[in-house]
Amino acid sequence: MENMNVNYLVIGGIVLILLILLLFFLKRNHKDEKEFEKDVIQNELETEKHGDDKT
């Protein structure tokens, strides 16, 4: 059997990059979720205002 040399520096770099990307996407998702909730609330308030005009 061949002896495989593992380059832990390369593996560590790849893991570090993956963790950074994961944190970036989680932070961005949280920010987008807050913006979405804000937009939904704003749209509901605008709908209620227009609903009052019809009565």
N, C-alpha and C positions, 0 to 999 in steps of 0.2 A: 504494500500500500504506500501511496505517496504521502509524504508529510506536508500538510497544508499550513502555510504561514498566514496567520491572521493579522492584518494590519489594524490594530485597535485605534490608531489615530484617525484613520479614514472612517471607520465605523462610528467612532465618537463624533466626528464632524457631521456625518449624515444624520445621526440621532439628534444632535444639537439643532441642525437646520430644520428637521421635522418638528421638534418641540417649539421652535420659534414660529414656524408656520401655523402650527396648531393654536398657539396662544393668539397670534394675529387674527386668525379666522374666528376664534371664539369671541375676542374683543369686538371685532367688526360685526359679528352676528348680534351681539348684545346691543350695540349701538343702533343697528338697523331695526331691531325689534322695538326699541324705544321710539324711534322715529315712526314706525308703522303704527304703534299704539296711539301716538300723538295725532297722526293723520286720521285714524279711525274716529277718535274722539272729536276732532275738529269737524269731520264730515257729518257725524251724528248731530252735533250742535247746529250746523248749517241746515240740516234736514228739518230739525225741529222748528227753526225760524221760518222756513218756507211753509211748513205745515200750519203754522199759525195764520198765515195770510189766506189760506183756503177756507177757513171757517168763518 
